[in-house]
Amino acid sequence: MRRRPGVHAAALVMVALLPACAGVKARGSPTTRSAIPSDCTGVDIAASPEKITLLEDVARTFNGKRVQAGGKCVFVRVSKKSSGAAEQSLSQGWEESRDGPSPNIWSPAGGAWGSVLDQHLSEKGEGEYAPTDYKALMLTPLVIAMPRPMAEALGWPQAEIGYADVIALARDPAGWAAKGHPEWRPFKLRKTNPNFSTSGLNATITTYYAATGKVRGLSSDDLGSPTVRDFVAGVEQSVVHYGDTTLTFLSNLYREDQRGRGLTYISAVTVEEKSILDYNKGDPEGKLRPDQSGTKPRVPLVAIYPKEGTLFSDNPLFVLDAPWNDDAHKTAARAFVDYVTSDRGAQSQTLQYGFRPGSPDVALGAPIDADNGLDPKKPSTVLEVPRPATLARILDLWEQTRKRARVLLLLDVSGSMGDEAVARGPTKLDLAKQAITEGLQRFSPGDQLGLWVFTTDLTGGADYLELVPVGDAASTSEQVRGRVAGLTPLNGTPLYTATLAAYRGMQSGYDPQRINAIVVLSDGRNEDRRNDDRAGLLQALATTTKETQAPVRIFPISYGKDADQPTLRSIAEATDAALYDASDAATIVTVFQAVVSNF
């Protein structure tokens, strides 16, 4: 049994208010949905996506054993639900029509989500759901993933490398030329947003530890030092952009690697160790089984275990103290937990899938080995989890030290945006307005924000209109809110013209100290007969992105079932960004929040 680590406790209370959309699509759909045998007690598990295939395999084996508990056999079913999305559903009231069967066991990526859930329930005057003691299914450490040649240029595997080295290289005006490789250009770091991602939060915590030189006892007083703030700001300024999941970065890196351009796309990304294994077997999204593999990358990734120390993500198995989880179901759930955490076969499976077993009875070995760029003897230093008050302060300071954004919202106001998003419900434009209005809260003074809309046959025959020029979000956020409120659906969809014009406009005012990006929300296909040159648009975007030192990334939202998702995906790929999928128009508020996590 493990005492729940304070790893994110009170801090995550602040950051888990929104569900984290894993990848480019909100995840929460059921996966295994077999009928429960009449002589068995059913146990439903809501599990985070990275371990869904593993748990399905383990559940299948367990069900075949017909394990008895409480006088009946136990039958387990597994559903996929992102950690943040599950926490929100549990804290706000689980709805089976929306969320699937009420879980008897909840397994998020990290145990701190239990603290988040219980805090939210406590604020509502309700009892706690997540036990303070639980068993961990498996572990995986946070590492800095680097393309092998780049890591070797820093002295890997012999040299001890850490965040201090990353900072020094990121701040060097010569970039990789300082290490004899001018062809790799500037040092580029990717890390996820700690408001959405456990790995992003862990990376932020380890950065503060690295800045102070401590490995335990980090306090709020330590965080206020100008030296610490300067160190952390240096790391954040080297970030290309943030995001809700590392899968976006790894998928883009894999695509660029297959084209021979991987070494200019990324220098380092903070990920969990398991993600390196998946990437190196040609599975950047972690979808394949252990006996499957895709096309391996030209240049593999290796793991840098920061010399300053790192944190582990555990995978808790919470037997929930929820109203629907009666004693019979708890007894059955514990039978499965005992099995999966103690059975050597089940724990060996966690290793096969690239995780470190939670049981000490299973020794580390392949695939966690040097052949895959990993070191089973590391990390040599495991950091102590800071106190909740310190974590809360870390997140407050991250908002001050994070890289600022310069973002243009490009909104489709074509006639189809007036269609109902759901039967006898609000229109797509109504929901898009709500999504933008709520998303504006994620921008802070110091960020820059603007708004364009596009549709055919505007005044003077224009296809797009600047409603709010890009400027400091302290003033433009309210302007955007006001202009969005008054929008109405109009004519056709000049997707190509508007996208290229917005791209060129943002490039002309490019700010190298900011994340420069465009969010395109569109529900249709290009309907501008005067410009139907899709190939020309994509070539212009790709050529400029690859050949300029002024990259502007376009994050499209494919909105509704009629959106031109292939084209929007190609736009994202041409600019080294990511497509976000809101094919179910009712998900747009959640998806828009995930998009904004990039900034």
C-alpha positions in Angstrom: 0.0 0.0 0.0 1.2 3.5 -0.8 0.4 6.7 0.9 -0.9 9.1 -1.7 2.0 11.4 -2.6 1.4 15.1 -2.1 2.7 15.5 -5.6 0.2 17.8 -6.7 -2.3 18.0 -3.9 -3.5 21.5 -3.4 -1.7 22.9 -6.4 -3.7 20.7 -8.8 -6.9 21.9 -7.2 -6.2 25.1 -9.0 -5.3 23.5 -12.3 -7.7 20.6 -12.8 -10.8 22.7 -13.2 -10.9 21.8 -16.9 -10.7 18.3 -18.4 -7.4 17.6 -20.1 -8.0 16.5 -23.7 -5.4 13.9 -24.4 -4.0 14.3 -27.9 -6.0 16.4 -30.4 -9.3 14.9 -29.5 -11.2 14.8 -26.3 -10.9 11.3 -25.0 -13.5 9.6 -22.8 -15.3 7.0 -24.9 -15.8 3.5 -23.6 -13.5 0.8 -25.0 -14.3 -2.6 -23.5 -18.0 -3.0 -22.9 -18.7 -6.7 -22.5 -21.9 -7.9 -20.8 -21.4 -8.9 -17.1 -22.2 -12.6 -16.5 -25.2 -13.1 -14.3 -23.2 -15.0 -11.7 -20.5 -12.3 -11.4 -20.2 -8.9 -9.7 -19.2 -6.3 -12.3 -16.3 -4.0 -11.7 -16.0 -1.0 -14.0 -12.7 0.8 -14.3 -12.2 4.3 -15.7 -8.5 4.5 -16.8 -6.3 7.1 -18.4 -5.5 6.5 -22.1 -1.8 5.6 -21.9 -2.5 2.3 -20.1 -5.8 1.3 -21.6 -4.5 -1.5 -23.8 -2.5 -2.9 -20.9 -5.5 -2.9 -18.5 -7.7 -4.5 -21.1 -5.2 -7.3 -21.5 -4.9 -7.8 -17.7 -8.7 -7.7 -17.3 -9.2 -10.3 -20.0 -6.8 -12.7 -18.2 -8.3 -11.9 -14.8 -11.9 -12.5 -16.1 -10.8 -15.9 -17.5 -9.7 -17.0 -14.0 -13.2 -16.4 -12.6 -11.7 -15.0 -9.3 -14.2 -15.3 -6.4 -15.0 -12.4 -4.0 -18.0 -12.1 -1.7 -19.3 -15.4 -2.9 -19.4 -14.4 -6.6 -17.0 -14.3 -9.4 -15.6 -10.9 -10.4 -15.8 -9.5 -14.0 -13.9 -6.4 -14.9 -14.6 -3.9 -17.7 -12.4 -1.1 -18.7 -13.2 2.4 -20.1 -10.9 5.1 -21.4 -11.2 8.4 -19.6 -8.5 11.1 -19.4 -7.4 11.9 -15.9 -8.7 15.5 -15.8 -11.9 14.6 -17.7 -12.6 11.8 -15.2 -11.9 14.1 -12.2 -14.3 16.7 -13.5 -17.0 14.1 -14.2 -16.6 12.6 -10.7 -16.6 16.0 -8.9 -19.5 17.4 -10.8 -21.7 14.3 -10.9 -21.0 11.3 -13.0 -23.6 10.9 -15.8 -23.6 7.5 -17.3 -25.3 8.7 -20.5 -22.3 11.0 -21.0 -19.5 9.4 -19.2 -20.2 5.6 -19.4 -20.8 3.2 -16.5 -20.0 4.7 -13.0 -16.5 3.5 -12.1 -15.8 1.2 -9.2 -12.1 1.8 -9.7 -10.6 5.0 -11.0 -7.0 4.9 -12.4 -5.7 8.3 -13.5 -2.1 8.8 -14.5 -1.1 10.0 -11.1 -2.3 9.7 -7.5 -2.5 13.4 -7.0 -5.7 13.5 -9.0 -7.3 11.8 -6.0 -6.4 14.8 -3.9 -7.9 17.1 -6.6 -11.1 15.2 -6.6 -11.5 15.1 -2.9 -10.8 18.8 -2.6 -13.5 19.6 -5.2 -16.0 17.4 -3.4 -15.1 18.9 0.0 -15.7 22.4 -1.4 -19.2 21.2 -2.3 -19.8 19.8 1.2 -19.6 16.2 -0.1 -17.6 13.3 1.3 -14.3 12.1 -0.2 -14.2 9.5 -3.0 -10.5 8.7 -3.3 -8.9 6.7 -0.4 -5.8 8.2 1.0 -4.1 4.8 0.7 -4.0 3.0 -2.5 -2.0 0.5 -4.5 0.1 1.7 -7.5 -0.2 -0.3 -10.6 3.2 0.9 -12.1 5.6 3.8 -12.3 7.3 5.8 -15.0 9.8 8.7 -14.4 9.8 12.1 -16.1 12.8 12.4 -18.4 14.1 14.8 -21.0 13.8 13.1 -24.4 16.4 14.1 -27.0 17.3 12.9 -30.5 20.3 10.6 -30.0 22.8 12.7 -32.0 21.9 15.8 -30.0 22.2 14.0 -26.7 25.6 12.7 -27.8 26.7 16.2 -28.7 26.1 17.0 -25.0 28.1 14.0 -23.9 25.4 11.4 -23.5 25.5 8.7 -22.2 28.7 9.3 -20.1 28.0 12.9 -19.1 25.5 13.9 -16.4 23.1 16.3 -18.1 20.4 18.4 -16.6 18.3 21.5 -16.8 21.3 23.8 -16.3 22.7 22.5 -19.5 19.4 23.0 -21.3 19.3 26.6 -20.1 22.9 27.3 -21.2 22.3 26.0 -24.7 18.9 27.7 -25.0 20.4 31.0 -24.1 23.4 30.8 -26.3 22.8 33.0 -29.3 24.8 30.5 -31.4 22.4 27.7 -30.6 23.6 24.3 -31.7 26.5 25.9 -33.5 28.1 26.2 -30.1 28.3 22.4 -30.1 29.6 22.2 -33.6 26.2 21.7 -35.3 24.9 24.9 -36.9 22.7 22.8 -39.1 20.5 22.1 -36.1 19.8 25.8 -35.7 18.5 27.1 -32.3 17.8 24.9 -29.3 14.1 24.1 -29.2 12.4 22.8 -26.1 8.9 21.4 -25.9 7.0 20.9 -22.7 3.3 20.7 -21.8 1.2 23.1 -19.9 1.2 22.3 -16.2 -2.4 23.5 -16.0 -3.4 20.5 -18.1 -0.7 17.9 -18.0 0.9 15.9 -15.2 4.2 15.7 -17.1 4.1 19.4 -17.6 3.5 20.0 -13.9 6.3 17.6 -12.9 8.6 19.3 -15.4 7.9 22.7 -13.8 8.5 21.3 -10.3 11.8 19.8 -11.3 12.9 23.0 -12.9 12.4 24.9 -9.6 14.3 22.2 -7.8 17.1 22.5 -10.4 17.1 26.3 -9.9 17.5 26.0 -6.1 19.9 23.1 -6.1 17.7 21.3 -3.6 16.3 17.8 -3.8 13.9 18.1 -0.9 12.4 20.7 1.3 11.5 23.1 -1.4 9.6 26.0 0.2 7.7 29.0 -1.0 10.6 31.2 0.3 13.0 29.5 -2.1 10.8 30.4 -5.1 11.1 34.2 -4.7 14.8 34.4 -5.3 15.7 36.5 -8.4 18.2 33.8 -9.3 15.6 31.1 -9.2 13.1 33.2 -11.2 15.8 34.0 -13.8 16.7 30.3 -14.1 13.0 29.2 -14.5 12.2 32.0 -16.9 15.2 30.9 -19.0 13.8 27.4 -19.4 10.3 28.7 -20.3 11.7 31.2 -22.8 13.3 28.3 -24.7 9.9 26.6 -25.1 8.5 26.7 -28.6 4.9 26.3 -27.4 3.1 24.4 -24.7 0.2 22.0 -25.1 -2.2 19.6 -23.3 -0.3 16.4 -24.2 3.2 15.3 -25.3 1.6 13.2 -28.0 1.3 16.3 -30.2 5.0 16.9 -30.0 6.0 13.3 -30.6 3.6 12.8 -33.5 4.9 16.0 -35.2 8.5 14.9 -34.5 7.8 11.5 -36.0 6.3 13.0 -39.2 9.2 15.4 -39.6 11.7 12.6 -38.9 10.2 10.5 -41.7 10.9 13.4 -44.0 14.4 13.7 -42.8 13.8 17.0 -40.8 13.4 15.8 -37.3 16.6 17.4 -36.0 15.4 20.9 -36.9 11.9 20.3 -35.4 12.9 19.6 -31.8 15.9 19.5 -29.5 14.3 18.2 -26.3 10.9 17.5 -24.9 9.9 16.5 -21.3 8.0 13.3 -21.4 7.5 10.1 -19.4 10.0 7.4 -20.0 7.4 5.1 -21.6 6.8 7.6 -24.4 10.4 7.1 -25.6 9.8 3.4 -26.0 6.6 4.0 -27.9 8.3 6.6 -30.2 11.3 4.4 -30.9 9.1 1.5 -32.1 7.3 3.7 -34.5 4.3 4.3 -32.3 4.4 8.0 -31.2 0.8 8.0 -30.0 1.3 4.8 -27.9 -1.5 2.9 -29.5 0.2 -0.4 -30.4 0.5 -3.6 -28.4 3.9 -4.8 -27.2 4.1 -7.4 -30.0 3.4 -4.7 -32.6 5.5 -2.0 -34.1 5.4 0.6 -36.7 8.1 2.1 -39.0 10.9 3.0 -36.7 12.1 6.6 -36.7 15.3 7.4 -38.6 16.7 9.1 -35.5 15.7 7.5 -32.2 15.1 9.4 -29.0 17.1 8.7 -25.8 16.3 9.6 -22.2 18.1 12.2 -20.2 17.5 11.6 -16.5 18.1 15.2 -15.2 21.2 15.3 -12.9 19.3 17.6 -10.6 16.7 14.8 -10.0 13.2 14.0 -11.3 9.7 12.8 -10.2 7.8 9.7 -10.9 4.2 9.3 -12.1 2.4 6.5 -10.5 -0.8 4.9 -11.7 -3.1 4.5 -8.7 -6.0 2.1 -8.5 -8.6 4.1 -6.4 -11.5 1.9 -5.2 -13.9 4.8 -4.9 -15.9 5.6 -1.8 -18.7 6.8 -4.1 -22.4 6.4 -3.4 -22.8 3.8 -6.2 -19.9 1.7 -5.0 -21.5 -0.5 -2.4 -19.7 -3.0 -0.2 -20.2 -5.9 -2.7 -18.6 -3.9 -5.5 -15.8 -2.6 -3.3 -15.0 -6.2 -2.3 -14.9 -7.3 -5.9 -12.9 -4.2 -6.9 -10.3 -4.9 -4.3 -10.0 -8.5 -5.5 -8.9 -7.1 -8.9 -6.5 -4.6 -7.4 -4.9 -7.3 -5.3 -4.5 -9.5 -8.4 -3.0 -6.9 -10.7 -0.6 -5.5 -8.1 0.7 -8.8 -6.8 0.4 -11.3 -9.7 3.9 -11.7 -11.3 2.3 -12.2 -14.7 0.3 -9.0 -14.5 3.2 -7.0 -13.2 5.5 -8.5 -15.9 2.9 -7.2 -18.4 3.4 -3.7 -17.1 7.1 -4.0 -18.0 6.3 -5.4 -21.4 4.3 -2.2 -22.1 7.2 0.0 -21.1 6.3 0.9 -17.5 8.3 0.1 -14.4 6.4 -2.5 -12.3 4.8 -1.4 -9.1 5.8 -4.7 -7.4 9.5 -5.1 -6.3 9.2 -8.8 -7.1 9.5 -8.0 -10.8 13.0 -6.9 -11.7 13.6 -4.2 -14.3 14.8 -5.4 -17.7 14.0 -5.2 -21.3 12.5 -3.0 -22.8 13.8 -0.5 -20.2 17.4 -0.9 -21.3 20.3 0.8 -23.1 19.1 -0.7 -26.5 16.1 1.6 -26.2 18.0 4.7 -25.0 17.0 4.1 -21.4 18.8 3.4 -18.2 17.1 1.1 -15.6 19.6 2.3 -12.9 18.4 5.8 -13.2 17.1 8.2 -12.0 19.8 8.4 -9.3 18.0 11.2 -7.5 14.2 11.2 -6.9 12.9 14.6 -5.8 10.7 15.1 -2.7 7.2 16.3 -3.5 6.8 19.8 -2.3 4.1 20.8 0.1 0.8 21.8 -1.3 1.3 25.5 -0.5 4.6 25.4 -2.3 3.0 23.7 -5.3 0.3 26.3 -5.5 2.9 29.0 -5.5 4.9 27.3 -8.2 1.8 27.4 -10.5 1.2 31.1 -9.6 4.8 31.9 -10.6 4.5 29.8 -13.8 1.8 32.1 -15.0 4.3 35.0 -14.5 7.4 33.3 -16.0 5.9 31.3 -18.8 6.6 32.3 -22.4 4.0 34.9 -23.5 1.8 34.3 -26.5 0.8 36.3 -29.5 -2.4 34.7 -30.8 -4.9 35.5 -33.6 -8.4 34.0 -33.4 -9.7 33.3 -36.9 -13.4 32.5 -36.7 -15.6 31.1 -39.4 -18.9 32.9 -39.5 -20.3 31.3 -42.6 -24.0 30.4 -42.9 -23.6 26.8 -41.7 -22.5 28.2 -38.3 -26.2 28.9 -37.8 -27.0 25.2 -37.8 -28.0 23.6 -34.6 -25.1 22.0 -32.7 -27.4 19.5 -31.1 -31.1 18.7 -31.9 -33.3 21.6 -30.7 -30.4 23.2 -29.0 -28.0 26.1 -29.5 -26.4 26.8 -32.9 -22.7 26.0 -33.6 -22.0 29.7 -33.5 -23.6 30.0 -30.1 -21.4 27.3 -28.7 -18.3 28.7 -30.4 -19.0 32.1 -28.7 -19.3 30.3 -25.4 -16.0 28.5 -26.0 -14.1 31.6 -26.9 -15.6 33.6 -24.0 -14.5 31.0 -21.5 -11.2 30.5 -23.2 -10.3 34.1 -22.9 -9.8 33.6 -19.2 -6.6 31.6 -20.1 -4.9 34.7 -21.5 -3.1 37.1 -19.1 -1.9 40.6 -19.3 1.4 40.5 -21.3 -0.1 38.1 -23.8 -1.3 39.5 -27.1 -4.6 38.6 -28.7 -6.7 39.6 -31.7 -9.8 38.5 -33.7 -10.6 38.1 -37.3 -13.7 36.6 -38.8 -14.1 35.2 -42.3 -17.0 34.5 -44.7 -17.6 35.3 -48.4 -19.0 38.6 -49.7 -18.3 40.8 -46.8 -18.4 44.6 -47.2 -16.5 45.5 -50.4 -16.2 41.9 -51.4 -13.7 41.0 -48.7 -13.4 37.5 -47.4 -12.2 38.3 -44.0 -12.4 41.2 -41.5 -10.2 42.3 -38.7 -12.5 43.0 -35.7 -9.8 43.4 -33.0 -6.2 44.1 -33.9 -3.6 41.9 -32.1 -2.7 43.7 -28.9 -2.2 43.3 -25.2 -4.7 40.9 -23.9 -5.3 43.2 -20.9 -7.4 45.3 -23.2 -8.2 43.2 -26.2 -9.8 40.3 -24.3 -12.8 42.5 -23.4 -12.9 43.7 -27.0 -12.9 40.2 -28.4 -15.6 39.2 -25.9 -17.8 42.1 -27.0 -17.3 41.6 -30.7 -17.8 37.8 -30.5 -21.1 38.4 -28.7 -22.5 40.3 -31.7 -21.6 37.9 -34.5 -24.2 36.3 -36.8 -23.8 33.6 -39.4 -23.5 35.0 -42.9 -22.4 33.5 -46.3 -19.8 31.0 -47.6 -16.4 29.7 -46.3 -13.3 31.2 -47.9 -11.0 29.0 -45.9 -7.9 29.2 -48.1 -7.9 33.0 -48.6 -8.6 33.8 -44.9 -6.0 31.4 -43.6 -3.2 32.6 -45.9 -4.0 36.2 -45.2 -4.0 35.7 -41.4 -0.7 33.8 -41.7 1.0 36.5 -43.6 -0.4 39.1 -41.3 0.9 37.4 -38.2 4.3 36.8 -39.9 4.7 40.5 -40.6 4.5 41.3 -36.9 6.3 38.2 -35.7 7.7 38.6 -32.1 10.6 36.2 -31.4 10.0 36.5 -27.7 6.5 35.0 -27.9 4.6 32.0 -29.1 3.2 33.2 -32.4 0.1 31.3 -33.4 -3.3 31.3 -35.1 -6.4 29.4 -33.9 -8.7 28.7 -36.9 -12.2 27.5 -36.1 -14.1 26.3 -39.1 -17.1 24.1 -39.7 -17.0 23.7 -43.5 -15.0 23.4 -46.7 -13.6 26.1 -48.9 -16.4 27.7 -50.9 -14.5 30.5 -52.5 -14.4 29.9 -56.2 -11.9 32.7 -56.6 -9.4 30.8 -54.6 -9.6 27.0 -54.6 -5.8 26.4 -54.7 -5.4 24.0 -51.7 -2.0 22.8 -52.9 -0.8 26.4 -53.2 -1.9 27.3 -49.7 -0.2 24.3 -48.1 3.0 24.9 -50.1 3.1 28.5 -49.1 2.6 27.6 -45.4 5.1 24.7 -45.4 7.8 26.6 -47.4 7.6 29.7 -45.1 7.5 27.6 -42.0 10.6 25.6 -42.9 12.7 28.3 -44.4 12.0 31.2 -42.0 13.1 32.0 -38.5 9.7 33.5 -37.9 7.4 30.5 -37.4 3.7 31.1 -37.0 1.9 27.9 -36.0 -1.7 27.3 -37.0 -3.9 25.3 -34.7 -7.1 24.4 -36.5 -10.3 23.2 -34.8 -12.4 20.9 -37.1 -15.8 21.9 -35.9 -18.8 19.8 -36.6 -19.3 16.8 -38.9 -19.0 18.8 -42.1 -15.7 20.5 -41.5 -12.9 19.7 -44.0 -10.8 17.8 -41.5 -8.1 16.5 -44.0 -7.3 20.1 -45.1 -7.3 21.5 -41.6 -5.0 18.7 -40.5 -2.7 19.5 -43.5 -2.7 23.1 -42.5 -1.6 22.2 -38.9 1.1 19.8 -40.2 2.4 22.4 -42.6 3.1 24.8 -39.7 4.3 22.2 -37.2 1.1 22.5 -35.1 -1.8 20.2 -34.3 -5.4 19.7 -35.4 -8.0 19.7 -32.7 -11.2 17.6 -33.3 -14.6 18.9 -32.3 -16.5 16.8 -34.8 -19.1 16.5 -32.0 -20.0 20.2 -31.9 -21.1 19.8 -28.3 -17.5 19.3 -27.2 -16.3 22.7 -28.5 -15.9 24.3 -25.1 -13.7 21.5 -23.9 -11.7 21.3 -27.1 -11.1 25.1 -27.2 -9.6 25.0 -23.7 -7.3 22.2 -24.9 -6.2 24.4 -27.9 -5.5 27.4 -25.6 -3.2 25.1 -23.5 -0.6 25.6 -26.2 -0.2 29.2 -25.1 
